Amino acid sequence: MSDSGLDPQRIASLTEAQQEIYRNRTGKSAAEYQRAVKVMPGGVPSSFQMMDPWPVYLTEGKGSQVWDVDGNQYTDFHAGFGVMVIGHANPTIGEAVKARIDQSTHFAAPTNDSIEVAEELKKRFGLPHWRFINSGTEATMDAVHLARHQGGHAGAGAGDEAQFGALPRLRLAEPGGIAFHHHALARREGDEPVGAGADGAGGEVGRAHVGVQPLAQQHDQRQFA
């Protein structure tokens, strides 16, 4: 029994029992995983989707429900990082997409639709200008460029355990620290912040724009239930 009152052996036993259920009900996902690892690192399109012993491979979604290759049905609490809050295969969205695809596929040029969407976003959220991007990484890059333009060559940093995409200069080098472009502040419990230049030499950090995230991402794979 641990100091917390939890029995590690009991936890291990329960975990193994649930993993055994998972393995027994996802045999086709296991087979898909064996195919996938031959052509994708970790057998998945994105590393956050990796799961032990293998991920669930989904085939269909309607509303809040999704189905995997084995026919198992799940309630989707992940919702595509939130963008599927309206539900999978929403009929209104489906009709709009089908109608638009008959007109075009991809212009890589301005369209009147983008103006309408930006106007609606401005009306809803009260922000004057909108930039459309493809990923969180690209959004972070735009935010850093805008912040540096407003503040000269101020540093830009991100908090510990937060997810800001794949922008290398906003990744943390040390646990419990704050990584800055050009500078780094190492902060650990009970320690005073220490400034360091990009080359490791001591230096002071002036003005800096810090990216924050309300909830740190937890990589426990609790996406479907």
C-alpha angles and dihedrals in degrees: 000000000000127000088260091061093248121129108228092199091052090049091049091049093050091045093052091048091054092045090052090054089049093051092048095051099042103054094132091050087053090054092047088050091056089054093044098052089061092063107021129047107253089002093274137096091234129028095232087067093064114118136176122276091001137321126257111255111216126210108176144016134190122177108319094339129091133182131210131214090270092056094251114150123220138180106239111226092163095066095188093297087312100305091105093059088123089060135251120299092008103190095219092052091043093055092049093049093047092050092049096046089061089060099045146328110214130346104176083212136094117284134190088240090065090055092052092049093048091049091051092048091049090051093048100043104024095233114136104217134033134197120197115217140173104231147008089257091057091047090052091050091053091048092051092048091049092047092050091048090053095044103033110234096342118153123260122212146171133217125250117281093003120132117234101158127255099317101135097207091060096052120105121247095189131038112251093018138113116235118213133190103250092359140048132205113203109206125175131166110288094008130112116239113266123203122221133175124233090264092053095257118130116266143150123260114224125189114345137179111224123201114219134190124202094222126024114232113254115206097212096120094232092148103124132035 
